[in-house]
């Protein structure tokens, strides 16, 4: 992990130890937003992991979703637009 990702992760741990006990245990998602943030920073680094965390926090409101929301896996192939599979199927050969 980059130094920036370590710093962001330290902020999440600081939130857990200081403010989280006062906010309460009313999470709408599984894993919790702080667990999601740590996992996103570890998997994707500071920039993308931070963006995923901000998106998740933006969905955490009374009219937002709820339920199981895991951190997406790393993008495997940039040429496919992040889908992880070929955008166009290869032509089939005739036997």
N, C-alpha and C positions, 0 to 999 in steps of 0.2 A: 504494500500500500504506500501511496505517496505521503509526504509529510502533511499536505493539506487534508488528505483523507483521515489521517491520524488525528489532526486537530478537530475536524468535524465530529469524529467519533468521540473524542474527549468531551465535546459540548453535549452530545447525546447522553453520555454517562453522567455529566454534571446535572443535566435536567432530571435524570432518573433519581439521583441522590438528593436533590434539593426541592424541585417543584412537583415532581410526580406524586409524592405522598399527599400533597394538598389538593391536587386535581382529582384524585380518586381513581377507582378501577372501573371506568365506564367506557372501555374500548369497544368500538363498533366492529373492528376488524380483527382477524386472526392471521398472522401474528400482529402484536401490538405495533403501534407506529414507531416506538423507539427500537424494538427488535427489527422491524422492517428497515429502519434507517441504518442500523449497524450492518445488517446483512447486505444492503444495497451498496454501502460504502466499501465493504470488503470485496464484493463481487465485481463492482463496476468502477471503483475509484471515486475521486472527489467530484468531478464534473457531472458525469452521468448519474452516479449514485446520489449526489446532492439533488439533481433534478428529479429523479424518481421519488426521493423523500419529500420534496416540496409538492409534487403532484399528489402524493398520498395524503399529506397534511391538508391539502386543498379539498380532498374528498371527505374529510373527517368533519362533518357537520350534521345537524339533525335531519336534513333532507338528502344527504348523501347515501351512498351504498353501505352495505355491511356484509359480513361473512368472511370466507377464506380468500385472501388476496396475497399470494406469494410474490416475492421479488422475481421479475422475469430473468431468464437465463441470459448469458452473454450473447451478443450478436455473433453468429458464426461466419457470415459471408456478407460483406458490405455491398457487393454488387447486386444482391437480391432485395435491397431495400429493407433489411432487418427481418425478413421473413424466415431466414434460415433454410429455405429450400429454393430450388431453381424456379425462376419466375415463369419460364416456358419449358414445357416438357420436351424432351429430346425426341426426334422423329424415330419411329419404329422401323426396323428393317423387315423386309418381306423374306420369309424362309424359302 
